[in-house]
Amino acid sequence: MPEPADLLARQDPPLRVPVTFEKVLAAAAMAALCLITLGNVIARYFTDISFAFTEEYSIALMVVVTMLGASIATAADRNIRIVWFASLLPPGGRHAAEVIATVATIAMFALLAVLGGRLVWDEYRFEVTSPGLGEPQWIYTAALPVLAVVVTGRAVGHLVRTLKLRRLPPHDAVDPL
């Protein structure tokens, strides 16, 4: 069992496609979200004007930040998992569990991309507008299937790395008992 200090000092191997672009987009989306919220608070306290309509932008940006975070976590192998149960398995079983979990991640985000794409198409086809601003709803929804494809690609990359290594990274080491 590696020492906790060893686990913290571990460096991730470089990725073939770096996550810099996703990190920059996530930071920009969070900054925009903060500015919108700050503007809403300032307008509420110092004027009689409500910026409540900005809620639509905030919700769309929260989806973008969530999906970008999922992509970054998947690429860095830092996604949420139940390590304690996997630690009860022998090394081969842990590897199999990692492969199964990654395949399930790929299937889920691929399904989200397909169904999200259908939702965007339906919103475009039926000219659905947003309730607050009356803008086309598909503009807000379009990021979901696009970013689901990005997460799927990151999960496929993780699966390829996992199959090539034939072992789990050391940060998954947990003493089960």
C-alpha positions, 0 to 999 in steps of 0.5 A: 500500500503506497503512503498517502504522501506518495499518492499526493505527489503522483504526477498524471501522465501527459494526455495526448489532447491536453485539457487546457481548452476545457479549463479555459472555457470552464474558467470563462463560463464561471467568470461570466456566471459570477459577473451576471450574478454580481450584476443582478445583485447590484441592480437589485440593491441599487436600482428598481430594475430587475435582472431576473431575466439573466437566470436563463443565462446562468442556468445555461452556463451552469450546464456548460461548467458542469459538462466541462468539469466532467470532461476535465475529471474524466480526462484526468481520471478524477471522476467520482467512483466507489473505490472502497468496494473496488479495493475489495477485489483482486487486482484483476478484478479492480482492472475489470471494474475500471474498464466496466465503469469506463464503458458505462461512462462512455455509454451514458454520455453517448446516450446523452449526446444522442438524446440531447441532439434530438432535444436540440433538433426538436426545440429548433424544429418546433421553434421553442422559445425561452420563457424569460427572454423569448429567445430560441431555446435550442441556443441554450440546449446546444451545448449539452450534446456537444459537450457530451461528445467531448466527455465521451471522447475523454472517456474513450481516451481513458479506456484506451490508457487503462487497457494499455496500462493493464493496471490502475493508477495508484490514486485508487489504492485504498485499504478496505479494512 
